Amino acid sequence: MNSTLSRQHSHTLAQVALFAALMAVLGLIPKIDLPFGVPITLQSLGVMLAGCLLGGWRGFQAIALFLLAVAVGLPLLPGGRGGLGPFMAPAAGYLVGYALAAGATGLLMSALPRATPMRAAASAFVASALGGLVFLHALGIGGLVLLADMPWSKAFMVDLAFVPGDLIKCALCALVVHTVAKAMPDWPLGGRA
């Protein structure tokens, strides 16, 4: 293996590990418990950032690594939760959807314009809103229907409680992407080469 390829591989591994660690750090921020069993957390912001900054595949890998760490028992979810229990709770649709949403957000980001920092920020908002909000919420609603035995209409209404906060997270993600695009113009937003 030549040294350039080895350096690229090491760089990719470091990025994946860094974003998995970011998810763990976001889990240290206390959750807000809601009566229907799904807490409000900042970890969906990490999903959006992983997709927009790493791209679909590496964003998926970073969040999948985080979920693997949770599944083996590391207390990385807000409130110090870990193990298989959270994957059986009403919030499991959101939790399992994290990696898929990061992948979808990254794919969308790679398809949108990123030529200037302002365009990259606008694209990050759109990619986060569609991948990190709409797609993730659809999976979360499915989890509520399956695991909390809610009717679809009630699960949809319950999910609406998360939309205002997640739109703020989309704006924060766009702000971070704008900052990265301005400070580091060679950063491969959306996973572009």
WOCORJO-V766365 format. One record per residue. PSI is psi in whole degrees, -180 to 180 (none if undefined). D_LAST is the distance of its C-alpha to the last C-alpha in whole Angstrom. Layout:
PSI&D_LAST + PSI&D_LAST
This chain:
130&20 + 163&18 + -31&18 + -45&14 + -40&13 + -41&16 + -42&15 + -42&11 + -44&13 + -40&16 + -44&13 + -45&12 + -40&16 + -41&17 + -44&14 + -46&16 + -39&19 + -44&19 + -29&19 + -40&21 + -37&24 + -41&23 + -41&24 + -42&27 + -42&28 + -25&28 + -16&31 + -21&33 + 127&34 + 143&37 + 162&36 + 112&39 + 135&41 + 155&42 + -17&45 + 11&43 + 4&41 + 114&37 + 158&37 + 125&35 + 170&32 + -1&29 + -23&27 + -25&26 + -40&24 + -37&22 + -47&21 + -45&20 + -41&18 + -44&16 + -46&15 + -38&14 + -29&12 + -22&11 + 175&10 + -53&13 + -50&13 + -34&12 + -45&15 + -46&17 + -43&17 + -45&18 + -34&21 + -39&22 + -44&23 + -47&24 + -36&27 + -43&27 + -39&29 + -46&31 + -34&32 + -1&33 + -1&35 + 133&33 + 70&35 + -7&31 + 155&32 + 140&34 + 7&38 + 29&37 + 149&37 + 179&35 + -168&36 + -17&36 + -49&39 + -22&36 + -4&35 + -2&38 + 169&39 + -27&39 + 2&35 + -33&34 + -40&32 + -46&30 + -50&29 + -32&28 + -15&26 + -52&24 + -42&21 + -39&21 + -38&21 + -42&18 + -45&16 + -41&18 + -43&17 + -41&13 + -42&13 + -44&15 + -39&13 + -21&10 + -10&13 + 160&15 + 139&14 + 22&13 + -34&14 + 160&16 + -38&17 + -41&20 + -39&18 + -41&15 + -44&19 + -42&20 + -38&17 + -39&17 + -47&21 + -47&21 + -41&18 + -41&21 + -40&24 + -45&23 + -48&21 + -11&23 + -67&26 + -52&27 + -47&25 + -41&26 + -35&30 + -43&30 + -39&30 + -41&32 + -42&35 + -40&35 + -40&35 + -41&38 + -45&40 + -45&40 + -28&40 + 0&42 + 41&44 + 147&44 + 155&44 + -43&41 + -41&42 + -42&43 + -40&40 + -44&38 + -40&41 + -42&40 + -29&36 + -22&37 + -25&38 + -18&34 + -48&33 + -45&34 + -38&32 + -29&29 + -35&29 + -40&29 + -37&26 + -42&24 + -40&25 + -41&25 + -43&21 + -39&20 + -43&22 + -44&20 + -42&17 + -45&18 + -45&19 + -44&16 + -34&14 + -44&18 + -32&18 + 76&14 + -16&13 + -2&9 + 132&9 + 72&6 + 135&9 + 11&9 + 12&6 + 152&4 + none&0
